[in-house]
């Protein structure tokens, strides 16, 4: 039966690299699009009386429960992977998940979603400044230019002389979220072949949820819930609609698709695509909340994203430069390669803003 034979051959034929890259890019854009929903869903809850602690706790708890099943399947009984990587999981959950989300939601409660996310995306710039101070070695020209461009963008985002004043407390929360995101990059920079990414994501969410519940039980974290209807764009919806969107779309789907994208594209290309989250977050906030940063703030956002792109372009050039040095040697021993920068492998697992 020739038809059946051809059908079998076409089904078993490997996909072309170009098609694999294209599908990976689509998944990566899906990931950033749903990640960008988190600020809008959270703010819809906060405006009806939810506390930031309650929104973060329910988000982490729901997502941890859903991802527990695929994480157990990925472990397949290899519990030693958890034992060998417990510190990474704890730090990821405490800093990269719980603290980062809590600080970001606190910023969203006082600022527009777009401004809060732009502040958080200063994390790569903070990494450059930290490495510069720690090593006392001036960054390369492209990295230095990107850093200065992002700092200039920050000044425009804050719009200090504008008619609409930016809440300074909200700005501090946004910068605190950026610090946590920078620490997340350091935690996840080292590639780890012994721990499946979905296990790290699930474990981190569980740790983050446990920390939030413990803080609430001890009275350190105010917990306020509301069953009042919420407003998303032109629709009035029950409270559980934005909560379900926050858990299922902006966390579970975002994490799973982000992991798939990192595997298809590699961490470097996926990290570039992740910058579109800022654009998606601004668009979602405009459609669902009626928020739109001012023109000067949008220009500042462009400068911040442009600066981060320059920094990451410099990171992409570094491996090529080292490869050229090794290939172009004249018989002399080449210098040992440097340790990878936190920005080079920072997006193997996507953060939750």
Secondary structure in CASP SS format (residue, H / E / C, confidence):
PFRMAT SS
TARGET T0000
AUTHOR 0000-0000-0000
METHOD secondary structure of the structure
MODEL  1
X C 1.00
X H 1.00
X H 1.00
X H 1.00
X H 1.00
X H 1.00
X H 1.00
X H 1.00
X H 1.00
X H 1.00
X H 1.00
X H 1.00
X C 1.00
X C 1.00
X C 1.00
X C 1.00
X H 1.00
X H 1.00
X H 1.00
X H 1.00
X H 1.00
X H 1.00
X H 1.00
X H 1.00
X H 1.00
X H 1.00
X H 1.00
X H 1.00
X H 1.00
X H 1.00
X H 1.00
X H 1.00
X H 1.00
X H 1.00
X H 1.00
X C 1.00
X H 1.00
X H 1.00
X H 1.00
X H 1.00
X H 1.00
X H 1.00
X H 1.00
X H 1.00
X H 1.00
X H 1.00
X C 1.00
X C 1.00
X C 1.00
X C 1.00
X C 1.00
X H 1.00
X H 1.00
X H 1.00
X H 1.00
X H 1.00
X H 1.00
X H 1.00
X H 1.00
X H 1.00
X H 1.00
X H 1.00
X H 1.00
X H 1.00
X H 1.00
X H 1.00
X H 1.00
X H 1.00
X H 1.00
X H 1.00
X H 1.00
X H 1.00
X H 1.00
X H 1.00
X H 1.00
X C 1.00
X C 1.00
X C 1.00
X C 1.00
X H 1.00
X H 1.00
X H 1.00
X H 1.00
X H 1.00
X C 1.00
X H 1.00
X H 1.00
X H 1.00
X H 1.00
X H 1.00
X H 1.00
X H 1.00
X H 1.00
X H 1.00
X H 1.00
X H 1.00
X H 1.00
X H 1.00
X H 1.00
X H 1.00
X H 1.00
X H 1.00
X H 1.00
X H 1.00
X H 1.00
X H 1.00
X H 1.00
X H 1.00
X H 1.00
X H 1.00
X C 1.00
X C 1.00
X H 1.00
X H 1.00
X H 1.00
X H 1.00
X H 1.00
X H 1.00
X H 1.00
X H 1.00
X C 1.00
X C 1.00
X H 1.00
X H 1.00
X H 1.00
X H 1.00
X H 1.00
X H 1.00
X H 1.00
X H 1.00
X H 1.00
X H 1.00
X H 1.00
X H 1.00
X H 1.00
X C 1.00
X C 1.00
X C 1.00
X C 1.00
X C 1.00
X H 1.00
X H 1.00
X H 1.00
X H 1.00
X H 1.00
X H 1.00
X H 1.00
X H 1.00
X H 1.00
X H 1.00
X H 1.00
X H 1.00
X H 1.00
X H 1.00
X H 1.00
X H 1.00
X H 1.00
X H 1.00
X C 1.00
X C 1.00
X C 1.00
X C 1.00
X C 1.00
X C 1.00
X C 1.00
X C 1.00
X C 1.00
X H 1.00
X H 1.00
X H 1.00
X H 1.00
X H 1.00
X H 1.00
X H 1.00
X H 1.00
X H 1.00
X H 1.00
X H 1.00
X H 1.00
X H 1.00
X H 1.00
X H 1.00
X H 1.00
X H 1.00
X H 1.00
X H 1.00
X H 1.00
X H 1.00
X C 1.00
X C 1.00
X C 1.00
X C 1.00
X C 1.00
X C 1.00
X C 1.00
X C 1.00
X H 1.00
X H 1.00
X H 1.00
X H 1.00
X H 1.00
X H 1.00
X H 1.00
X H 1.00
X H 1.00
X H 1.00
X H 1.00
X H 1.00
X H 1.00
X H 1.00
X H 1.00
X H 1.00
X H 1.00
X H 1.00
X H 1.00
X H 1.00
X H 1.00
X C 1.00
X C 1.00
X C 1.00
X C 1.00
X C 1.00
X C 1.00
X C 1.00
X C 1.00
X C 1.00
X C 1.00
X C 1.00
X C 1.00
X E 1.00
X E 1.00
X E 1.00
X C 1.00
X C 1.00
X E 1.00
X E 1.00
X E 1.00
X C 1.00
X H 1.00
X H 1.00
X H 1.00
X H 1.00
X H 1.00
X H 1.00
X H 1.00
X H 1.00
X H 1.00
X H 1.00
X H 1.00
X H 1.00
X H 1.00
X H 1.00
X H 1.00
X H 1.00
X H 1.00
X H 1.00
X H 1.00
X H 1.00
X H 1.00
X H 1.00
X H 1.00
X H 1.00
X H 1.00
X H 1.00
X H 1.00
X C 1.00
X H 1.00
X H 1.00
X H 1.00
X H 1.00
X H 1.00
X H 1.00
X H 1.00
X H 1.00
X C 1.00
X H 1.00
X H 1.00
X H 1.00
X H 1.00
X H 1.00
X H 1.00
X H 1.00
X H 1.00
X H 1.00
X H 1.00
X H 1.00
X H 1.00
X H 1.00
X H 1.00
X C 1.00
X C 1.00
X C 1.00
X C 1.00
X C 1.00
X H 1.00
X H 1.00
X H 1.00
X H 1.00
X H 1.00
X H 1.00
X H 1.00
X H 1.00
X H 1.00
X H 1.00
X H 1.00
X H 1.00
X H 1.00
X H 1.00
X H 1.00
X H 1.00
X H 1.00
X H 1.00
X H 1.00
X H 1.00
X H 1.00
X H 1.00
X H 1.00
X H 1.00
X H 1.00
X H 1.00
X H 1.00
X H 1.00
X H 1.00
X H 1.00
X H 1.00
X H 1.00
X H 1.00
X C 1.00
X C 1.00
X C 1.00
X C 1.00
X C 1.00
X C 1.00
X C 1.00
X C 1.00
X C 1.00
X C 1.00
X C 1.00
X C 1.00
X C 1.00
X C 1.00
X C 1.00
X C 1.00
X C 1.00
X C 1.00
X C 1.00
X C 1.00
X C 1.00
X C 1.00
X C 1.00
X C 1.00
X C 1.00
X C 1.00
END
